C-alpha cells in the first residue's frame, strides 16, 4: 500500500511538472479588421504542438474574440526568435 501511494504521488508530481519543462512556442501572424480597414503584424504564444495548424487555430480564435480576422501565420518558432520580432510587432507583441 505504501509503495502504491508513493508511486501515485511521484506520477502526479511528474505530470504537474511536465508543462514547466515544455519548450515555449510562438507564431508571428498578419491580421485585419474591416470598416475601416486596419492591418497588423503580431506575435502570439501557442500552447501545445508547435506547428502551423495549432498556431492557426489558436491565433484565429483569440483574434476573433477581439474583432480581428487572421490573414496568415508566417512562422512558428521558439523563445530564441522573440527578440528579433518584438519591435516589428509593436503593441501586438504577445497581446493575444
ZIURRA-V174116 format. One record per residue. RES is the residue in one letter. BURIAL is b if it has 16 or more other C-alpha atoms within 10 Angstrom, else e. D_FIRST is the distance of its C-alpha to the first C-alpha in Angstrom with 2 decimals. Layout:
# ZIURRA-V174116
res-><RES,RES>
burial-><BURIAL,BURIAL>
d_first-><D_FIRST,D_FIRST>
This chain:
# ZIURRA-V174116
res-><X,X,X,X,X,X,X,X,X,X,X,X,X,X,X,X,X,X,X,X,X,X,X,X,X,X,X,X,X,X,X,X,X,X,X,X,X,X,X,X,X,X,X,X,X,X,X,X,X,X,X,X,X,X,X,X,X,X,X,X,X,X,X,X,X,X,X,X,X,X,X,X,X,X,X,X,X,X,X,X,X,X,X,X,X,X,X,X,X,X,X,X,X,X,X,X>
burial-><e,e,e,e,e,e,e,e,e,e,e,e,e,e,e,e,e,e,e,e,e,e,e,b,b,b,b,b,b,b,b,b,b,e,e,e,e,e,e,b,b,b,b,b,b,b,e,e,e,b,e,b,e,b,b,b,e,b,b,b,e,b,b,e,e,e,e,b,b,b,e,b,b,e,e,b,b,e,e,e,e,b,e,e,e,e,e,e,b,e,e,b,b,b,e,e>
d_first-><0.00,3.82,5.41,5.13,6.27,8.61,9.85,10.67,12.40,14.28,15.39,16.57,18.49,20.13,21.24,22.70,24.44,25.92,28.98,29.93,30.43,32.36,36.06,38.35,40.74,44.11,47.07,50.71,52.61,55.90,56.23,59.08,60.16,63.26,66.08,66.86,65.49,63.08,61.20,58.52,56.49,52.96,49.67,46.35,42.68,40.80,37.11,35.44,37.37,40.36,42.97,46.15,44.84,42.00,44.52,47.08,44.82,43.39,46.73,48.68,46.56,46.52,50.26,51.12,49.49,52.13,55.06,55.11,55.21,53.63,56.32,54.40,51.52,53.18,50.21,46.55,45.64,43.23,43.59,46.19,48.65,48.55,51.16,53.88,53.54,53.27,57.01,57.85,55.31,56.59,55.31,53.23,51.06,47.45,48.90,47.10>
